[in-house]
Amino acid sequence: MTKLLIAFLLAASAAAQDAKGTLLMRKELTGIPGKEATMSTVVYPPGGSSVEHRHNAHVFVYVLEGSIVMQVKGGKEVTLGPGETFYESPDDVHTVSRNASTTNPAKFLVFFVKQIGAPGTVVVGPPKQ
C-alpha cells in the first residue's frame, strides 16, 4: 500500500503541481474484473491549479471546502462550491482545474474507477512554468 501511495502522489504532483493529494483508500472491485476504485482528497492552495491532464478513469469530484473551477475539452467551464459535484469520463481531457480563490484554499474528494494498477493521472499539456 505504501508503494501505491507514493506512486499516486508522484502522479498527482506531476499533473497538479500546486495540489496536494492524499490517498484515502484503494479497493479492487468485486464483480468487475480488472477494475479498482480509489478515493483521495486534493487541496489546492490559494491560486493553485493543475496542468491539462486526463485520468483514463471514471472520476467523481465532490467539493468539500472553497471553490474550484473545472472544465473538460468541449465542455463548459463551471465554478463549484461545497456540496457540488463534477464528473469526468475516461475519454475526457481535463483542460481547466484550479482554485477559484487567490486567498483561500480549496479541498475536494475524488473517487476514481479505473483499471487495476493504471496511473490515476496522465499529463496531456506542457508542464507549468
Beta strands, then each sheet from edge to edge (+ up, - down):
strand 1: 20-28
strand 2: 35-44
strand 3: 53-54
strand 4: 58-65
strand 5: 68-72
strand 6: 78-80
strand 7: 85-88
strand 8: 93-99
strand 9: 106-115
strand 10: 122-123
sheet 1: 1+ 2- 9+ 4- 7+
sheet 2: 6+ 5- 8+ 3- 10+
end
